[in-house]
Amino acid sequence: MPTRQLEFDNAALAARLFGPHNANLTILAEKAGVDVQSRGGTVTLTAPEGEDLDLAASVLAQLYDLARTGKDVFPQDVDCAVRILAREPDASLRKIFQDVVYAASPRKQIAAKTLTQRDYLAAIRENDMVFGVGPAGTGKTYLAVAMAVAALTRREVKRIILTRPAVEAGEKLGFLPGDLADKVNPYLRPLYDALHDMLDFQKVTEMLETGIIEVAPLAFMRGRTLNDAFVILDEAQNTTREQMKMFLTRLGFGSKAVVTGDVTQIDLPAHSRSGLLEAREVLRGVTGLAFIHFSDEDVIRHPLVGRIVQAYDRFDRGRFDQSQNPPKDKA
């Protein structure tokens, strides 16, 4: 069976790369399909296929290079590195992981973790309007908020506006208890969570009170022109065609807009067509905007979550097989 040995010149740095109890090597073995053995600063890789060895060796070499810069390497970084280099073997992990969008603190830096995220960030920088379309967990909204906070910090915009349509699972706001703020806040909570992950609580509170940051239902955008703002429309699959057109025509001078949504999670009534679906057709080829499509490969999960999902999939397949082929009674 093909084997490859890697020697790392700094045993202490290699230990940091390998992770506590070799947790990072365990993820590498699982994701790249190789057997990994370590001794001091030496790693031995074994796999039936030479391509798997190439992939695993490239992941370790590039992550070691990143560790030299002072970056801590976590299991999710190994997972992301395997996925990136499996799709694009010549990709530079340093360029991708060190393209920091926003540093919430010296130890919390927000950067791309997949090739699609890299393209998404580049599109936001280069265009005044970007659509990020794909499943939950791909970082569409989180990265857009990070770009907005970074633009505000650099004074490229004067305010951030975050909005969502208050329509989910057919629930009507009028039936919910409380005043308007109480009714809409549950729908806007994910946007608040992203803000609080990047800025301290007091700063977010002050910016909300002064209007530098505004978090509001989509209906509040009607009749406004949004100048010098970074505007994010989240859960756009739940807009009607009229709401989407209304939002897209709010953009003013000096502003950027990012529209995010998952077309597999539409909660509109059956007779209503999603404004996001229509926008993909209507705006195809329009200059100044871009569509970035995420896939399941871009979902960033804790490695344990991935294993839990796989376990449920195996369980469901086994239950399906039993239902199709029930055991025969013994005579």
N, C-alpha and C positions, 0 to 999 in steps of 0.2 A: 504494500500500500504506500502511495507517495507520501513523503515526509519532508517537512522544511523546518529549519531551525533559525531562530532570530536571536541575535545577541544585542542587548541594550547596555550601553556603556556606563549608565548611572543606575546602580541597583536600587537606590532610594527612590529615584524618579520612576523607575519601572514598577516598583511596588505601589506607588500612587496610581499609575496607569492601570495596574491589574485590579485595584480596588480592594476594599476590606474583604478578607476571606476569598480573594480572587473573584469577587462578584462580577467584575467587568469581563473577565475571561469566560465565566460561565455563560453570560449573555452572548458573547462572541461565538462560543461553541454552538449554542442553540440556534442563533440566527444565521450563521454562515455554514452550518452543517459540517463542522470539523471537530476533531478531538484536540484539546488544548492541554498541554502539560507545562508547568513552569517550575524552574529551579533557580533561585536567585534572580539574576538579570537575564536568564535564558528562557525562551519559550519554544516548545516543540509542537508543531502543527502536523496533524495527520488527517488525511481525507481520501476517499476513493477517487475523487475528481481533482485534477490539477487546477481547474478554474476556481474551486472552492479555496484551495490553498492560496492562490493569487489574491483572492478577495480578502481573506482573513489576514494575510501578511500585509496588504496595503492598508487595511483598517488600523492594525497595530502600529505600523510605521508612521502613519499620518497623525494618529492620536498621540503618539509619543512626541512627535514634533510639536503638537499643540500643548502638551504638558510642559514642554521646555519653556513655553512663553508664560507659564504660571497658571494656565487654565486648569481647573479641576475637571476631571473626567468622570462622569456618572454613567450608570448603566443605560439610561435613556440616550446618552450621547453615542454609546457603542451601537445601540439599536438603530439610531438615525444614520450613523456612519455606514453601517452595513447596507442599509436601504439605498443610500445615496450612491455608494461605489458599485453596488450591484447594477444600478441603472446607468451610471456614467462613470466607468472605471478611471477616466482621466480627470475627474473632478478634484478640486483642491478643497479639502475639509477646512484648511486654515482660512481660505477666502470666504467660505460659507459661514463657518461658525464665528469668525471674528468680524463679520459685517454687523456690528452692533447697532441696532435701531435706537435703543434707549437703555441707559444704565440706571436702574432704580437705586442701586447701591453698588459699591465695588464688587460685591459678591453676587449680585443679581443683574445680569446683563441679558437683554432680550435680543436675540438674533435668529436668523433662519435656521431651521432644523431639517428641511427637506429641499430638494431641487425646486419643487413648485413654490414653496415659500420664498425661496431666493428670487424666482421670477416675479412673484407677487409684489415683493418689496421694490424690485426694480421698476415694475409697471407703475406703482404708486408714485415713485420719484419722477417718472418720465411723463406721466399723464395727469390731466386735471380731473379725470373721472375713471374709476376702476371698478369692475364687477368681480367679486370673488365668489365663485359658485362651487359648492361641494359639501360633503358630509360634515357632521359635527365632529369636533376634536381636531380639526386640521389647522386651527390657529387663525382662521379668516378674520374674526372680529378682534381677537386679542392683539394680533400684529397691527391691525388698522388703528386700534386705540393707541398702541405704542408709537406708531408713526405720527399720530395726531399730537400726543404729548410731546414728542421730540420736536415737532414743528412749532408748537407753542413755546417750548423752552428756548428755541433758537429765534423766536419772534418772527417767524415766517408767516404766522397767522395770529390774529388777535383773540380768537376764541375757538372752542371746540363745541360742536353740537352733535349729540348722540341721540338717535331716534329709532323707534320700532313701531310697527303697527300693533295695536293692542287687540289682536285677534289670535286666539289660540284655542284649539280643540272646541270651537263653537261657543266658547264662554262669552257672555255678554256683560260688559262693564256695569250696566245698570243694575244687575242682580247682585253685585258684590257690595259688601258693607263699607261704610266710611265715606269721606269726602273724595274729591277727584284724585288728590295725591295718593290716598290710600288705595284707590281703585287701580291706578296705573302702575304704581311702584313695583308690584310683583312681576309685571311684564318687562320692566326696565332693570331689574336687579342684576342680570348678567353684565350689563354695561357698568353699573356701579362697582361690581366686583372687580372688573378689569381695571378700572381707575384706581381703586384702593390697593390693588396689587402693585401699582407703579408709583403712586404718590401717597404720602402719609395722610392719615385721616383728617387732620386739622387743615392741611393745604387743600384737600378736595372740598371740604366744607366751605372754606373761604371762597374758593373759586366758584362754587355753586351759588353762594349767596351774592356774589358780585356779578354773576352772569358770564364770567370768563368761560365756565363750562356749563352747558345746558343739557339736561337729559329730559327728554319729553316725548310724548306719543306723536306719531306721525301727523295726526290731525292738526297739531299745533303749528305745522309748517305752512299751512295754507295761507296764501296772500303775502308771504314774506319774500324778501330778496336777501340772500345770505352772502355778504361781502366779507373778505378777509377772514374766512372761517374754514376749519377742517370739519367736514360734515360726514357722519357715518350713518347709513341706514342699515340696520341689522334685521335679520329675519325677513328679508325682502320677498321671499316666496309667498308671504301672507299679505302682500299688497294687491289691491285690485289694479286693473290697467289705468284707471283714473288716478288713483293714489300715486302710482309709479310716475306717470307723466307729470303730475303736480310736483312731486319731489324733484325730479330731474330738471325741471324748469325753474327751481329756486336758486340754482347756483349763480353767485355773483362774481364780481371781479376779485382777484386775489385769493380765490377759494379752491379747495380740492374736495372731491366727494368720493367716498368708497361705499359701495353697495354690496352687502354680503347676504347669502341665502343658500338654502339647501332645497333643491326642487323635488326631493323625495319626501319632504316633510311639509306638505301644503295643507293648511287647516281651514282654508276658505270653504264656504258652502259649495256644493257640487256644481251649481249653475254659474259660479264665478271663475273666471280664468285668472291665473296668477300673473300679476304685472311683471314679475321677473322673467317668466317664460316668454311673455310677449316681447319684453325688452331685448332678449337675446336675438329674436328674429328681426325686430324693427331696426335695431342699432348696429347690426352687422355691417362692418365696413366704414362706419363713421369715424373720421379722424379725431384725435384728441382723447379717445377713450380706449380702454382695453378690457378684455374678458380673460380672467385666469380661472381655469377649471382644476379643482382639487379632486383627488380620488381617495379610496380607502388606504392606499399606500402612504398617504400624507398624514394619516391620523397619528397623533403623538400620544402614546399611552405609557403609563408605568408598565415595565415588563411583566409584573404580576397580573395586571389587568389583561394583557394579551394572553397569558396562560389561562386565566379564568374564562375568557371568551372561547378559547380553543376547547377547554374542558366541557363547557356547555354545548358547544357544537358536536363534540364526540358523543355526549350523552343523548342529545336530540337525535343524532343519526342512529344510534343504537336503539333508541325507542322506536324510531320509524321502521328500522329493519325488523324489529320484533313484531310490529303491527302488520307488516307485509308478509312476514314468515313466522307466524306464531308457532311455538313449540308443540309438537304432536304429543297427544296423550299416550302414555305407555300402555300397552295391552295388558 
